[in-house]
Amino acid sequence: MKNKNEMSLEFDALSVNEAFARTVVAAFVAQLNPTLDELSDVKTAVSEAVTNSIIHGYEMEPGKIVLSCQTKENEVQIVVEDSGKGIEDVEKAKEPFFSTKPELERSGMGFAFMEAFMDEVEVFSKKGQGTKVTMRKKIGQALSGEASF
């Protein structure tokens, strides 16, 4: 298939790896020649998803995060998965300012930021089994063509 590329990696659910995840995704998405704003949007969304896995999924306990990216034509799909505690009520968790960790001074804007910066965000979670966040974004308005993953 033309113009398709993918990568996947697994890393420890540690706060220091949030910056690593951002950098890896930025380097991978660079092949699509994004604007600085598009790149910033993607990096912010990845940061939020990875941070959610660390803080809420694993509650700062040991665990693994799987990050995968796929490009096709002018679109990137990013998946962040954990095997943590899962989200009891995904719709409630997506509400702006909702946080299950207010004592950590969390803003409750993680999903709102992901949805603002990406074209599509899907969240699948099962209590006690983990969460999978899939995000998609078209890069470059000058390019045409529909991507379908």
N, CA, C and O atoms as a GROMACS GRO file, in nm:
protein
  596
    1MET      N    1   0.083  -0.117   0.000
    1MET     CA    2   0.000   0.000   0.000
    1MET      C    3   0.088   0.124   0.000
    1MET      O    4   0.185   0.132   0.076
    2LYS      N    5   0.056   0.218  -0.083
    2LYS     CA    6   0.138   0.338  -0.101
    2LYS      C    7   0.132   0.430   0.020
    2LYS      O    8   0.026   0.450   0.081
    3ASN      N    9   0.248   0.487   0.054
    3ASN     CA   10   0.258   0.587   0.159
    3ASN      C   11   0.207   0.541   0.295
    3ASN      O   12   0.144   0.618   0.367
    4LYS      N   13   0.233   0.419   0.329
    4LYS     CA   14   0.192   0.366   0.459
    4LYS      C   15   0.316   0.329   0.538
    4LYS      O   16   0.411   0.271   0.483
    5ASN      N   17   0.316   0.361   0.666
    5ASN     CA   18   0.428   0.329   0.752
    5ASN      C   19   0.374   0.309   0.893
    5ASN      O   20   0.274   0.371   0.930
    6GLU      N   21   0.437   0.224   0.970
    6GLU     CA   22   0.392   0.205   1.107
    6GLU      C   23   0.506   0.169   1.199
    6GLU      O   24   0.611   0.120   1.156
    7MET      N   25   0.484   0.194   1.327
    7MET     CA   26   0.581   0.159   1.431
    7MET      C   27   0.507   0.131   1.559
    7MET      O   28   0.393   0.174   1.578
    8SER      N   29   0.572   0.058   1.648
    8SER     CA   30   0.514   0.026   1.777
    8SER      C   31   0.628   0.012   1.877
    8SER      O   32   0.735  -0.038   1.845
    9LEU      N   33   0.602   0.055   2.000
    9LEU     CA   34   0.700   0.036   2.105
    9LEU      C   35   0.631   0.023   2.239
    9LEU      O   36   0.518   0.067   2.257
   10GLU      N   37   0.700  -0.038   2.331
   10GLU     CA   38   0.649  -0.058   2.466
   10GLU      C   39   0.750   0.002   2.562
   10GLU      O   40   0.871  -0.016   2.547
   11PHE      N   41   0.700   0.074   2.662
   11PHE     CA   42   0.789   0.135   2.760
   11PHE      C   43   0.723   0.133   2.898
   11PHE      O   44   0.602   0.114   2.910
   12ASP      N   45   0.806   0.152   3.000
   12ASP     CA   46   0.756   0.154   3.137
   12ASP      C   47   0.668   0.276   3.161
   12ASP      O   48   0.692   0.383   3.106
   13ALA      N   49   0.567   0.258   3.244
   13ALA     CA   50   0.474   0.366   3.278
   13ALA      C   51   0.537   0.455   3.385
   13ALA      O   52   0.496   0.455   3.501
   14LEU      N   53   0.636   0.530   3.343
   14LEU     CA   54   0.707   0.622   3.430
   14LEU      C   55   0.692   0.763   3.374
   14LEU      O   56   0.692   0.782   3.252
   15SER      N   57   0.680   0.861   3.463
   15SER     CA   58   0.663   1.000   3.419
   15SER      C   59   0.774   1.046   3.326
   15SER      O   60   0.749   1.124   3.234
   16VAL      N   61   0.897   1.000   3.348
   16VAL     CA   62   1.008   1.042   3.262
   16VAL      C   63   0.990   0.996   3.117
   16VAL      O   64   1.050   1.053   3.026
   17ASN      N   65   0.908   0.894   3.095
   17ASN     CA   66   0.888   0.843   2.959
   17ASN      C   67   0.782   0.920   2.881
   17ASN      O   68   0.763   0.894   2.762
   18GLU      N   69   0.713   1.012   2.945
   18GLU     CA   70   0.615   1.095   2.874
   18GLU      C   71   0.686   1.178   2.767
   18GLU      O   72   0.640   1.185   2.653
   19ALA      N   73   0.799   1.240   2.802
   19ALA     CA   74   0.876   1.319   2.705
   19ALA      C   75   0.932   1.229   2.595
   19ALA      O   76   0.938   1.270   2.479
   20PHE      N   77   0.973   1.109   2.631
   20PHE     CA   78   1.024   1.013   2.533
   20PHE      C   79   0.915   0.981   2.430
   20PHE      O   80   0.941   0.980   2.310
   21ALA      N   81   0.793   0.956   2.478
   21ALA     CA   82   0.682   0.923   2.388
   21ALA      C   83   0.653   1.039   2.292
   21ALA      O   84   0.633   1.018   2.173
   22ARG      N   85   0.652   1.160   2.345
   22ARG     CA   86   0.630   1.280   2.262
   22ARG      C   87   0.734   1.290   2.150
   22ARG      O   88   0.702   1.316   2.034
   23THR      N   89   0.860   1.268   2.189
   23THR     CA   90   0.971   1.282   2.094
   23THR      C   91   0.965   1.175   1.986
   23THR      O   92   0.986   1.204   1.868
   24VAL      N   93   0.935   1.052   2.026
   24VAL     CA   94   0.927   0.942   1.929
   24VAL      C   95   0.816   0.969   1.827
   24VAL      O   96   0.836   0.953   1.707
   25VAL      N   97   0.699   1.009   1.877
   25VAL     CA   98   0.587   1.036   1.787
   25VAL      C   99   0.619   1.154   1.696
   25VAL      O  100   0.587   1.150   1.577
   26ALA      N  101   0.680   1.258   1.750
   26ALA     CA  102   0.716   1.374   1.668
   26ALA      C  103   0.811   1.334   1.556
   26ALA      O  104   0.794   1.376   1.442
   27ALA      N  105   0.910   1.252   1.588
   27ALA     CA  106   1.004   1.206   1.485
   27ALA      C  107   0.933   1.122   1.379
   27ALA      O  108   0.962   1.134   1.260
   28PHE      N  109   0.841   1.038   1.422
   28PHE     CA  110   0.769   0.952   1.328
   28PHE      C  111   0.676   1.034   1.238
   28PHE      O  112   0.669   1.010   1.118
   29VAL      N  113   0.605   1.130   1.296
   29VAL     CA  114   0.511   1.212   1.220
   29VAL      C  115   0.583   1.309   1.126
   29VAL      O  116   0.523   1.357   1.029
   30ALA      N  117   0.710   1.337   1.152
   30ALA     CA  118   0.786   1.431   1.069
   30ALA      C  119   0.787   1.392   0.921
   30ALA      O  120   0.800   1.478   0.834
   31GLN      N  121   0.772   1.263   0.892
   31GLN     CA  122   0.770   1.217   0.753
   31GLN      C  123   0.653   1.276   0.674
   31GLN      O  124   0.657   1.279   0.551
   32LEU      N  125   0.549   1.323   0.744
   32LEU     CA  126   0.433   1.383   0.678
   32LEU      C  127   0.450   1.533   0.656
   32LEU      O  128   0.361   1.599   0.602
   33ASN      N  129   0.565   1.586   0.698
   33ASN     CA  130   0.596   1.727   0.682
   33ASN      C  131   0.491   1.818   0.749
   33ASN      O  132   0.434   1.905   0.683
   34PRO      N  133   0.466   1.797   0.877
   34PRO     CA  134   0.364   1.876   0.946
   34PRO      C  135   0.410   2.018   0.972
   34PRO      O  136   0.530   2.047   0.972
   35THR      N  137   0.314   2.107   0.993
   35THR     CA  138   0.348   2.242   1.038
   35THR      C  139   0.389   2.231   1.186
   35THR      O  140   0.366   2.128   1.249
   36LEU      N  141   0.448   2.336   1.238
   36LEU     CA  142   0.484   2.335   1.381
   36LEU      C  143   0.360   2.323   1.468
   36LEU      O  144   0.363   2.257   1.572
   37ASP      N  145   0.251   2.387   1.426
   37ASP     CA  146   0.126   2.377   1.504
   37ASP      C  147   0.072   2.234   1.503
   37ASP      O  148   0.029   2.184   1.606
   38GLU      N  149   0.074   2.169   1.386
   38GLU     CA  150   0.026   2.030   1.378
   38GLU      C  151   0.111   1.938   1.465
   38GLU      O  152   0.060   1.851   1.535
   39LEU      N  153   0.242   1.960   1.460
   39LEU     CA  154   0.333   1.878   1.540
   39LEU      C  155   0.309   1.902   1.689
   39LEU      O  156   0.309   1.807   1.768
   40SER      N  157   0.290   2.025   1.727
   40SER     CA  158   0.260   2.058   1.866
   40SER      C  159   0.129   1.993   1.912
   40SER      O  160   0.121   1.942   2.023
   41ASP      N  161   0.027   1.997   1.826
   41ASP     CA  162  -0.102   1.934   1.858
   41ASP      C  163  -0.085   1.785   1.886
   41ASP      O  164  -0.136   1.734   1.986
   42VAL      N  165  -0.013   1.716   1.799
   42VAL     CA  166   0.007   1.572   1.813
   42VAL      C  167   0.086   1.542   1.940
   42VAL      O  168   0.050   1.451   2.016
   43LYS      N  169   0.191   1.618   1.965
   43LYS     CA  170   0.272   1.596   2.084
   43LYS      C  171   0.192   1.618   2.212
   43LYS      O  172   0.206   1.543   2.309
   44THR      N  173   0.108   1.720   2.212
   44THR     CA  174   0.025   1.747   2.330
   44THR      C  175  -0.073   1.633   2.354
   44THR      O  176  -0.089   1.588   2.468
   45ALA      N  177  -0.137   1.586   2.249
   45ALA     CA  178  -0.234   1.476   2.263
   45ALA      C  179  -0.165   1.349   2.314
   45ALA      O  180  -0.219   1.280   2.400
   46VAL      N  181  -0.047   1.319   2.263
   46VAL     CA  182   0.028   1.202   2.309
   46VAL      C  183   0.065   1.218   2.456
   46VAL      O  184   0.054   1.123   2.534
   47SER      N  185   0.110   1.336   2.494
   47SER     CA  186   0.144   1.362   2.634
   47SER      C  187   0.027   1.335   2.726
   47SER      O  188   0.041   1.272   2.831
   48GLU      N  189  -0.090   1.383   2.686
   48GLU     CA  190  -0.209   1.364   2.769
   48GLU      C  191  -0.246   1.217   2.781
   48GLU      O  192  -0.277   1.169   2.891
   49ALA      N  193  -0.242   1.144   2.671
   49ALA     CA  194  -0.278   1.002   2.673
   49ALA      C  195  -0.180   0.921   2.758
   49ALA      O  196  -0.221   0.837   2.837
   50VAL      N  197  -0.051   0.947   2.741
   50VAL     CA  198   0.051   0.873   2.818
   50VAL      C  199   0.041   0.909   2.966
   50VAL      O  200   0.050   0.821   3.051
   51THR      N  201   0.025   1.036   2.996
   51THR     CA  202   0.013   1.079   3.135
   51THR      C  203  -0.110   1.016   3.201
   51THR      O  204  -0.103   0.974   3.317
   52ASN      N  205  -0.221   1.008   3.129
   52ASN     CA  206  -0.340   0.942   3.183
   52ASN      C  207  -0.311   0.796   3.219
   52ASN      O  208  -0.354   0.748   3.323
   53SER      N  209  -0.238   0.727   3.131
   53SER     CA  210  -0.204   0.587   3.159
   53SER      C  211  -0.121   0.574   3.286
   53SER      O  212  -0.145   0.486   3.369
   54ILE      N  213  -0.024   0.663   3.300
   54ILE     CA  214   0.066   0.657   3.416
   54ILE      C  215  -0.008   0.690   3.545
   54ILE      O  216   0.000   0.615   3.642
   55ILE      N  217  -0.080   0.802   3.546
   55ILE     CA  218  -0.142   0.851   3.669
   55ILE      C  219  -0.271   0.778   3.703
   55ILE      O  220  -0.293   0.740   3.818
   56HIS      N  221  -0.356   0.758   3.602
   56HIS     CA  222  -0.487   0.699   3.630
   56HIS      C  223  -0.490   0.548   3.606
   56HIS      O  224  -0.550   0.474   3.684
   57GLY      N  225  -0.428   0.504   3.499
   57GLY     CA  226  -0.430   0.362   3.466
   57GLY      C  227  -0.353   0.277   3.565
   57GLY      O  228  -0.402   0.175   3.614
   58TYR      N  229  -0.232   0.321   3.593
   58TYR     CA  230  -0.146   0.244   3.683
   58TYR      C  231  -0.132   0.308   3.822
   58TYR      O  232  -0.072   0.249   3.912
   59GLU      N  233  -0.187   0.426   3.838
   59GLU     CA  234  -0.178   0.498   3.966
   59GLU      C  235  -0.034   0.504   4.016
   59GLU      O  236  -0.007   0.481   4.134
   60MET      N  237   0.058   0.534   3.925
   60MET     CA  238   0.200   0.550   3.954
   60MET      C  239   0.268   0.419   3.998
   60MET      O  240   0.379   0.422   4.051
   61GLU      N  241   0.202   0.307   3.976
   61GLU     CA  242   0.260   0.176   4.007
   61GLU      C  243   0.324   0.121   3.878
   61GLU      O  244   0.300   0.174   3.770
   62PRO      N  245   0.407   0.016   3.890
   62PRO     CA  246   0.471  -0.040   3.771
   62PRO      C  247   0.369  -0.088   3.667
   62PRO      O  248   0.263  -0.140   3.701
   63GLY      N  249   0.403  -0.068   3.543
   63GLY     CA  250   0.318  -0.112   3.433
   63GLY      C  251   0.385  -0.080   3.301
   63GLY      O  252   0.491  -0.016   3.298
   64LYS      N  253   0.324  -0.122   3.194
   64LYS     CA  254   0.376  -0.098   3.060
   64LYS      C  255   0.274  -0.019   2.978
   64LYS      O  256   0.153  -0.035   2.995
   65ILE      N  257   0.324   0.064   2.890
   65ILE     CA  258   0.242   0.137   2.794
   65ILE      C  259   0.288   0.096   2.656
   65ILE      O  260   0.407   0.090   2.628
   66VAL      N  261   0.192   0.068   2.569
   66VAL     CA  262   0.223   0.037   2.429
   66VAL      C  263   0.177   0.156   2.346
   66VAL      O  264   0.062   0.198   2.352
   67LEU      N  265   0.269   0.208   2.268
   67LEU     CA  266   0.244   0.322   2.180
   67LEU      C  267   0.266   0.276   2.037
   67LEU      O  268   0.373   0.225   2.004
   68SER      N  269   0.166   0.294   1.954
   68SER     CA  270   0.183   0.259   1.813
   68SER      C  271   0.134   0.374   1.726
   68SER      O  272   0.040   0.445   1.761
   69CYS      N  273   0.199   0.389   1.613
   69CYS     CA  274   0.164   0.494   1.518
   69CYS      C  275   0.160   0.434   1.379
   69CYS      O  276   0.234   0.342   1.345
   70GLN      N  277   0.071   0.489   1.300
   70GLN     CA  278   0.060   0.448   1.161
   70GLN      C  279   0.032   0.573   1.079
   70GLN      O  280  -0.052   0.655   1.115
   71THR      N  281   0.104   0.585   0.968
   71THR     CA  282   0.074   0.693   0.874
   71THR      C  283   0.022   0.629   0.746
   71THR      O  284   0.066   0.522   0.705
   72LYS      N  285  -0.071   0.699   0.686
   72LYS     CA  286  -0.124   0.656   0.558
   72LYS      C  287  -0.166   0.782   0.484
   72LYS      O  288  -0.248   0.860   0.533
   73GLU      N  289  -0.108   0.801   0.366
   73GLU     CA  290  -0.130   0.924   0.291
   73GLU      C  291  -0.094   1.042   0.382
   73GLU      O  292   0.021   1.055   0.422
   74ASN      N  293  -0.190   1.128   0.414
   74ASN     CA  294  -0.160   1.246   0.495
   74ASN      C  295  -0.223   1.239   0.634
   74ASN      O  296  -0.252   1.342   0.695
   75GLU      N  297  -0.244   1.118   0.684
   75GLU     CA  298  -0.307   1.103   0.815
   75GLU      C  299  -0.221   1.017   0.906
   75GLU      O  300  -0.155   0.923   0.862
   76VAL      N  301  -0.223   1.052   1.034
   76VAL     CA  302  -0.154   0.972   1.135
   76VAL      C  303  -0.258   0.917   1.232
   76VAL      O  304  -0.353   0.985   1.270
   77GLN      N  305  -0.237   0.793   1.270
   77GLN     CA  306  -0.318   0.730   1.374
   77GLN      C  307  -0.222   0.692   1.486
   77GLN      O  308  -0.119   0.628   1.462
   78ILE      N  309  -0.257   0.731   1.608
   78ILE     CA  310  -0.174   0.703   1.725
   78ILE      C  311  -0.259   0.627   1.826
   78ILE      O  312  -0.371   0.667   1.857
   79VAL      N  313  -0.204   0.517   1.876
   79VAL     CA  314  -0.275   0.438   1.976
   79VAL      C  315  -0.188   0.429   2.101
   79VAL      O  316  -0.069   0.396   2.093
   80VAL      N  317  -0.248   0.461   2.216
   80VAL     CA  318  -0.181   0.450   2.344
   80VAL      C  319  -0.263   0.351   2.427
   80VAL      O  320  -0.382   0.374   2.453
   81GLU      N  321  -0.199   0.241   2.467
   81GLU     CA  322  -0.269   0.135   2.541
   81GLU      C  323  -0.199   0.104   2.672
   81GLU      O  324  -0.076   0.105   2.681
   82ASP      N  325  -0.279   0.076   2.773
   82ASP     CA  326  -0.224   0.028   2.899
   82ASP      C  327  -0.308  -0.090   2.946
   82ASP      O  328  -0.418  -0.114   2.897
   83SER      N  329  -0.254  -0.163   3.041
   83SER     CA  330  -0.325  -0.276   3.103
   83SER      C  331  -0.356  -0.244   3.248
   83SER      O  332  -0.354  -0.331   3.335
   84GLY      N  333  -0.384  -0.117   3.272
   84GLY     CA  334  -0.409  -0.070   3.408
   84GLY      C  335  -0.549  -0.099   3.456
   84GLY      O  336  -0.612  -0.197   3.415
   85LYS      N  337  -0.596  -0.014   3.545
   85LYS     CA  338  -0.723  -0.041   3.613
   85LYS      C  339  -0.845  -0.011   3.528
   85LYS      O  340  -0.956  -0.050   3.566
   86GLY      N  341  -0.829   0.055   3.416
   86GLY     CA  342  -0.943   0.086   3.330
   86GLY      C  343  -1.022   0.205   3.380
   86GLY      O  344  -1.001   0.254   3.491
   87ILE      N  345  -1.114   0.250   3.298
   87ILE     CA  346  -1.198   0.366   3.330
   87ILE      C  347  -1.340   0.316   3.355
   87ILE      O  348  -1.399   0.249   3.271
   88GLU      N  349  -1.392   0.349   3.471
   88GLU     CA  350  -1.527   0.303   3.507
   88GLU      C  351  -1.633   0.363   3.416
   88GLU      O  352  -1.723   0.292   3.370
   89ASP      N  353  -1.624   0.495   3.388
   89ASP     CA  354  -1.723   0.564   3.307
   89ASP      C  355  -1.650   0.656   3.209
   89ASP      O  356  -1.613   0.768   3.244
   90VAL      N  357  -1.630   0.608   3.087
   90VAL     CA  358  -1.552   0.682   2.986
   90VAL      C  359  -1.616   0.818   2.957
   90VAL      O  360  -1.546   0.918   2.949
   91GLU      N  361  -1.747   0.822   2.941
   91GLU     CA  362  -1.813   0.949   2.909
   91GLU      C  363  -1.793   1.052   3.021
   91GLU      O  364  -1.772   1.170   2.993
   92LYS      N  365  -1.800   1.008   3.144
   92LYS     CA  366  -1.777   1.098   3.258
   92LYS      C  367  -1.631   1.144   3.258
   92LYS      O  368  -1.603   1.262   3.282
   93ALA      N  369  -1.539   1.052   3.231
   93ALA     CA  370  -1.396   1.086   3.229
   93ALA      C  371  -1.364   1.187   3.120
   93ALA      O  372  -1.268   1.263   3.133
   94LYS      N  373  -1.442   1.189   3.013
   94LYS     CA  374  -1.418   1.281   2.902
   94LYS      C  375  -1.473   1.421   2.929
   94LYS      O  376  -1.445   1.514   2.853
   95GLU      N  377  -1.551   1.436   3.035
   95GLU     CA  378  -1.606   1.568   3.067
   95GLU      C  379  -1.494   1.662   3.112
   95GLU      O  380  -1.412   1.625   3.195
   96PRO      N  381  -1.491   1.785   3.056
   96PRO     CA  382  -1.389   1.881   3.099
   96PRO      C  383  -1.393   1.905   3.250
   96PRO      O  384  -1.500   1.915   3.310
   97PHE      N  385  -1.278   1.913   3.310
   97PHE     CA  386  -1.255   1.940   3.452
   97PHE      C  387  -1.286   1.821   3.543
   97PHE      O  388  -1.269   1.833   3.665
   98PHE      N  389  -1.329   1.706   3.488
   98PHE     CA  390  -1.351   1.589   3.572
   98PHE      C  391  -1.216   1.522   3.597
   98PHE      O  392  -1.140   1.497   3.504
   99SER      N  393  -1.187   1.493   3.722
   99SER     CA  394  -1.064   1.423   3.757
   99SER      C  395  -1.090   1.328   3.872
   99SER      O  396  -1.159   1.362   3.968
  100THR      N  397  -1.033   1.208   3.861
  100THR     CA  398  -1.041   1.114   3.973
  100THR      C  399  -0.925   1.137   4.069
  100THR      O  400  -0.916   1.070   4.173
  101LYS      N  401  -0.837   1.230   4.035
  101LYS     CA  402  -0.720   1.258   4.119
  101LYS      C  403  -0.708   1.408   4.149
  101LYS      O  404  -0.604   1.467   4.122
  102PRO      N  405  -0.812   1.471   4.205
  102PRO     CA  406  -0.804   1.614   4.233
  102PRO      C  407  -0.694   1.648   4.334
  102PRO      O  408  -0.640   1.759   4.334
  103GLU      N  409  -0.662   1.552   4.421
  103GLU     CA  410  -0.556   1.576   4.521
  103GLU      C  411  -0.419   1.594   4.456
  103GLU      O  412  -0.328   1.649   4.518
  104LEU      N  413  -0.404   1.549   4.333
  104LEU     CA  414  -0.278   1.567   4.259
  104LEU      C  415  -0.282   1.694   4.175
  104LEU      O  416  -0.193   1.718   4.093
  105GLU      N  417  -0.384   1.774   4.196
  105GLU     CA  418  -0.403   1.899   4.122
  105GLU      C  419  -0.408   1.874   3.971
  105GLU      O  420  -0.349   1.948   3.892
  106ARG      N  421  -0.477   1.768   3.932
  106ARG     CA  422  -0.499   1.738   3.791
  106ARG      C  423  -0.609   1.828   3.740
  106ARG      O  424  -0.706   1.852   3.811
  107SER      N  425  -0.597   1.878   3.619
  107SER     CA  426  -0.696   1.973   3.566
  107SER      C  427  -0.822   1.906   3.515
  107SER      O  428  -0.926   1.971   3.501
  108GLY      N  429  -0.815   1.777   3.485
  108GLY     CA  430  -0.932   1.709   3.430
  108GLY      C  431  -0.956   1.746   3.284
  108GLY      O  432  -1.069   1.734   3.235
  109MET      N  433  -0.853   1.792   3.215
  109MET     CA  434  -0.868   1.836   3.076
  109MET      C  435  -0.798   1.744   2.976
  109MET      O  436  -0.790   1.778   2.858
  110GLY      N  437  -0.747   1.630   3.020
  110GLY     CA  438  -0.672   1.541   2.932
  110GLY      C  439  -0.748   1.501   2.806
  110GLY      O  440  -0.699   1.521   2.695
  111PHE      N  441  -0.867   1.445   2.823
  111PHE     CA  442  -0.944   1.403   2.705
  111PHE      C  443  -0.991   1.523   2.624
  111PHE      O  444  -0.997   1.517   2.501
  112ALA      N  445  -1.026   1.633   2.692
  112ALA     CA  446  -1.069   1.754   2.621
  112ALA      C  447  -0.955   1.805   2.532
  112ALA      O  448  -0.980   1.847   2.418
  113PHE      N  449  -0.832   1.803   2.582
  113PHE     CA  450  -0.719   1.846   2.501
  113PHE      C  451  -0.697   1.751   2.383
  113PHE      O  452  -0.675   1.795   2.270
  114MET      N  453  -0.705   1.621   2.409
  114MET     CA  454  -0.688   1.525   2.300
  114MET      C  455  -0.791   1.551   2.190
  114MET      O  456  -0.758   1.553   2.072
  115GLU      N  457  -0.917   1.571   2.230
  115GLU     CA  458  -1.023   1.595   2.132
  115GLU      C  459  -1.007   1.728   2.061
  115GLU      O  460  -1.044   1.741   1.945
  116ALA      N  461  -0.953   1.828   2.130
  116ALA     CA  462  -0.933   1.960   2.068
  116ALA      C  463  -0.820   1.958   1.966
  116ALA      O  464  -0.827   2.025   1.863
  117PHE      N  465  -0.715   1.880   1.994
  117PHE     CA  466  -0.596   1.883   1.910
  117PHE      C  467  -0.594   1.778   1.800
  117PHE      O  468  -0.516   1.788   1.705
  118MET      N  469  -0.678   1.676   1.811
  118MET     CA  470  -0.682   1.570   1.711
  118MET      C  471  -0.816   1.573   1.640
  118MET      O  472  -0.913   1.628   1.692
  119ASP      N  473  -0.823   1.514   1.521
  119ASP     CA  474  -0.948   1.512   1.445
  119ASP      C  475  -1.046   1.410   1.502
  119ASP      O  476  -1.167   1.433   1.501
  120GLU      N  477  -0.995   1.298   1.551
  120GLU     CA  478  -1.081   1.193   1.608
  120GLU      C  479  -1.011   1.134   1.731
  120GLU      O  480  -0.890   1.117   1.732
  121VAL      N  481  -1.089   1.104   1.832
  121VAL     CA  482  -1.038   1.037   1.952
  121VAL      C  483  -1.140   0.932   1.992
  121VAL      O  484  -1.258   0.962   2.012
  122GLU      N  485  -1.095   0.808   2.003
  122GLU     CA  486  -1.181   0.699   2.049
  122GLU      C  487  -1.118   0.641   2.175
  122GLU      O  488  -0.997   0.621   2.182
  123VAL      N  489  -1.201   0.614   2.274
  123VAL     CA  490  -1.152   0.557   2.400
  123VAL      C  491  -1.229   0.428   2.426
  123VAL      O  492  -1.352   0.427   2.431
  124PHE      N  493  -1.154   0.321   2.443
  124PHE     CA  494  -1.213   0.193   2.482
  124PHE      C  495  -1.147   0.153   2.613
  124PHE      O  496  -1.024   0.150   2.622
  125SER      N  497  -1.227   0.123   2.711
  125SER     CA  498  -1.172   0.085   2.840
  125SER      C  499  -1.259  -0.020   2.905
  125SER      O  500  -1.382  -0.019   2.893
  126LYS      N  501  -1.194  -0.110   2.974
  126LYS     CA  502  -1.265  -0.213   3.049
  126LYS      C  503  -1.208  -0.214   3.190
  126LYS      O  504  -1.088  -0.231   3.210
  127LYS      N  505  -1.296  -0.196   3.287
  127LYS     CA  506  -1.253  -0.192   3.426
  127LYS      C  507  -1.171  -0.316   3.461
  127LYS      O  508  -1.213  -0.429   3.438
  128GLY      N  509  -1.054  -0.291   3.517
  128GLY     CA  510  -0.965  -0.399   3.558
  128GLY      C  511  -0.879  -0.456   3.447
  128GLY      O  512  -0.796  -0.544   3.471
  129GLN      N  513  -0.897  -0.407   3.323
  129GLN     CA  514  -0.821  -0.463   3.210
  129GLN      C  515  -0.742  -0.360   3.131
  129GLN      O  516  -0.652  -0.397   3.056
  130GLY      N  517  -0.773  -0.233   3.147
  130GLY     CA  518  -0.694  -0.132   3.079
  130GLY      C  519  -0.773  -0.043   2.986
  130GLY      O  520  -0.895  -0.052   2.975
  131THR      N  521  -0.698   0.044   2.919
  131THR     CA  522  -0.757   0.146   2.833
  131THR      C  523  -0.678   0.156   2.703
  131THR      O  524  -0.555   0.144   2.701
  132LYS      N  525  -0.752   0.179   2.596
  132LYS     CA  526  -0.692   0.200   2.463
  132LYS      C  527  -0.748   0.331   2.408
  132LYS      O  528  -0.869   0.346   2.391
  133VAL      N  529  -0.658   0.425   2.380
  133VAL     CA  530  -0.696   0.553   2.322
  133VAL      C  531  -0.642   0.557   2.180
  133VAL      O  532  -0.522   0.543   2.158
  134THR      N  533  -0.732   0.576   2.083
  134THR     CA  534  -0.693   0.585   1.942
  134THR      C  535  -0.722   0.726   1.895
  134THR      O  536  -0.835   0.776   1.907
  135MET      N  537  -0.620   0.791   1.840
  135MET     CA  538  -0.632   0.930   1.794
  135MET      C  539  -0.590   0.938   1.648
  135MET      O  540  -0.495   0.873   1.606
  136ARG      N  541  -0.662   1.020   1.571
  136ARG     CA  542  -0.628   1.040   1.430
  136ARG      C  543  -0.623   1.188   1.398
  136ARG      O  544  -0.700   1.269   1.452
  137LYS      N  545  -0.531   1.223   1.308
  137LYS     CA  546  -0.519   1.362   1.264
  137LYS      C  547  -0.469   1.365   1.121
  137LYS      O  548  -0.373   1.296   1.086
  138LYS      N  549  -0.535   1.448   1.039
  138LYS     CA  550  -0.486   1.474   0.904
  138LYS      C  551  -0.381   1.582   0.913
  138LYS      O  552  -0.397   1.681   0.985
  139ILE      N  553  -0.273   1.562   0.840
  139ILE     CA  554  -0.161   1.655   0.842
  139ILE      C  555  -0.153   1.725   0.707
  139ILE      O  556  -0.156   1.659   0.603
  140GLY      N  557  -0.144   1.856   0.708
  140GLY     CA  558  -0.126   1.933   0.584
  140GLY      C  559  -0.256   1.952   0.508
  140GLY      O  560  -0.309   1.857   0.450
  141GLN      N  561  -0.305   2.073   0.507
  141GLN     CA  562  -0.430   2.102   0.436
  141GLN      C  563  -0.412   2.097   0.284
  141GLN      O  564  -0.508   2.075   0.211
  142ALA      N  565  -0.290   2.118   0.237
  142ALA     CA  566  -0.266   2.121   0.093
  142ALA      C  567  -0.273   1.982   0.030
  142ALA      O  568  -0.299   1.969  -0.089
  143LEU      N  569  -0.251   1.880   0.112
  143LEU     CA  570  -0.256   1.744   0.060
  143LEU      C  571  -0.399   1.696   0.054
  143LEU      O  572  -0.482   1.735   0.137
  144SER      N  573  -0.429   1.612  -0.041
  144SER     CA  574  -0.563   1.556  -0.049
  144SER      C  575  -0.558   1.405  -0.041
  144SER      O  576  -0.450   1.345  -0.046
  145GLY      N  577  -0.672   1.344  -0.028
  145GLY     CA  578  -0.677   1.198  -0.019
  145GLY      C  579  -0.727   1.156   0.117
  145GLY      O  580  -0.686   1.211   0.219
  146GLU      N  581  -0.814   1.061   0.118
  146GLU     CA  582  -0.870   1.011   0.242
  146GLU      C  583  -0.792   0.888   0.287
  146GLU      O  584  -0.766   0.798   0.208
  147ALA      N  585  -0.757   0.886   0.411
  147ALA     CA  586  -0.690   0.771   0.467
  147ALA      C  587  -0.793   0.692   0.548
  147ALA      O  588  -0.883   0.748   0.610
  148SER      N  589  -0.778   0.563   0.545
  148SER     CA  590  -0.866   0.479   0.624
  148SER      C  591  -0.783   0.368   0.686
  148SER      O  592  -0.718   0.291   0.615
  149PHE      N  593  -0.786   0.361   0.817
  149PHE     CA  594  -0.703   0.264   0.888
  149PHE      C  595  -0.778   0.140   0.915
  149PHE      O  596  -0.724   0.046   0.974
   0.00000   0.00000   0.00000
